[in-house]
Amino acid sequence: MFYHLIYPLKDYFSPLNVFRYITLRAAMAGVTSLLISFIIGPWLIKKLKKHKIGEIIRTEGPESHFSKKGTPTMGGLIILASIIIPILLWANLKNTYIQLILFATIWMSGVGFLDDYLKVVKKYQKGLIAKYKLAGQITLGLLLGIYIIISPEFQEIDSMISIPFFKNAVFDIGILYIPLVILVLTGTSNAVNLTDGLDGLAAGLMGIVGVSFGLVSYVSGRVDFSNYLHIMYLEGAGELSVYCLAFAFAMLGFLWFNSKPAEIFMGDTGALGMGGAIGALAILLKKEILLFSLGGVFVAEALSVLIQVGYFRYTKKKYGEGKRVFKMAPLHHHYEVQGMPESKIVIRFWIVGILLAIISLSTFKIL
């Protein structure tokens, strides 16, 4: 709102022209996001404790997690508010990219909220049934993919994807684009949800991805930078930098309360919602393939579950007894069962996330 209310006054007071700069508004969105987290966080934690809306710990999980039972959950509401409010204040709400990323964020957060509500409020053990959760993810992918295909604004780049490591390398995948969008959104939201198992782990990794996509969106939205780096120019995509900084600082603000020992968990409201947002960012920025390296930790966590389940079923069918590759899946639990302290696992995964972000960003202008 500030952008739409204050920027037009530049004709009467020229210093207000600074509001046209994305860098200023992105920085202000980040600061605003952090402040909102600090304001809303304590209030929401108090409310959740009062109504006894706490985490339900799986009995088959690590024994060290049993002490976390009852910790307030649905903390994704803090993250959601810390993203939406700054965007409404500082972003250009007429920008198509902003409209689409807000839609994706709210949609997937809504699916996650319904799952949390059924699980911790209504006490349904499984929460939202998996097929309904998947239906919500697929529907979002269909809507976003179809819009990109039919919208005149994306006419020249609709079904194209960028190929990392090569200059101006784009590939038109045609009718396969919508299935790709569904796969990216579904895979990313579920991968982040699987990663959200240790205090601060998912929030820290998503913050790293948020900053990285902020840089990508800024250079992609500028003709000079995109030409220099030989990447696809996306007119208007620079505005996503405002979203990405709000996203990253929302994660930082949430970490204030979620770092070990966690005062609150993000729940599916945060994990599914923000995972979906990351997937949507990759789609809007045409960096679907780059997401596999940028979000490499999320990919590894998801693969560890697929490998564990697949190998267990295979060995049980062949030998009559299921065997495991990992001591426990997802991957972070494997190290936890081995005796590695939770905080050390989190820090090391963050370090890997930072390294992957640096490697991913270095793929621009290589060949």
Stockholm file with secondary structure:
# STOCKHOLM 1.0

chainA/1-367         MFYHLIYPLKDYFSPLNVFRYITLRAAMAGVTSLLISFIIGPWLIKKLKKHKIGEIIRTEGPESHFSKKGTPTMGGLIILASIIIPILLWANLKNTYIQLILFATIWMSGVGFLDDYLKVVKKYQKGLIAKYKLAGQITLGLLLGIYIIISPEFQEIDSMISIPFFKNAVFDIGILYIPLVILVLTGTSNAVNLTDGLDGLAAGLMGIVGVSFGLVSYVSGRVDFSNYLHIMYLEGAGELSVYCLAFAFAMLGFLWFNSKPAEIFMGDTGALGMGGAIGALAILLKKEILLFSLGGVFVAEALSVLIQVGYFRYTKKKYGEGKRVFKMAPLHHHYEVQGMPESKIVIRFWIVGILLAIISLSTFKIL
#=GR chainA/1-367 SS CHHHHHGGGGGTSGGGGGGGCHHHHHHHHHHHHHHHHHHHHHHHHHHHHHTTCBCCCCTTSCGGGGGGTTCBCCTHHHHHHHHHHHHHHHSCTTCHHHHHHHHHHHHHHHHHHHHHIIIIISCCTTCSCHHHHHHHHHHHHHHHHHHHHHCGGGTTTTTEEECTTSTTCEEECGGGHHHHHHHHHHHHHHHHHHHTTSTTHHHHHHHHHHHHHHHHHHHHTCHHHHHHHTCCCCTTGGGHHHHHHHHHHHHHHHHHHHSSSCSCCCHHHHHHHHHHHHHHHHHHTTCTTHHHHHTHHHHHHHHHHHHHHHHHHHHHHHHSSCCCSSSSSSHHHHHHHTTCCHHHHHHHHHHHHHHHHHHHHTTTTCC
#=GC SS_cons         CHHHHHGGGGGTSGGGGGGGCHHHHHHHHHHHHHHHHHHHHHHHHHHHHHTTCBCCCCTTSCGGGGGGTTCBCCTHHHHHHHHHHHHHHHSCTTCHHHHHHHHHHHHHHHHHHHHHIIIIISCCTTCSCHHHHHHHHHHHHHHHHHHHHHCGGGTTTTTEEECTTSTTCEEECGGGHHHHHHHHHHHHHHHHHHHTTSTTHHHHHHHHHHHHHHHHHHHHTCHHHHHHHTCCCCTTGGGHHHHHHHHHHHHHHHHHHHSSSCSCCCHHHHHHHHHHHHHHHHHHTTCTTHHHHHTHHHHHHHHHHHHHHHHHHHHHHHHSSCCCSSSSSSHHHHHHHTTCCHHHHHHHHHHHHHHHHHHHHTTTTCC
//
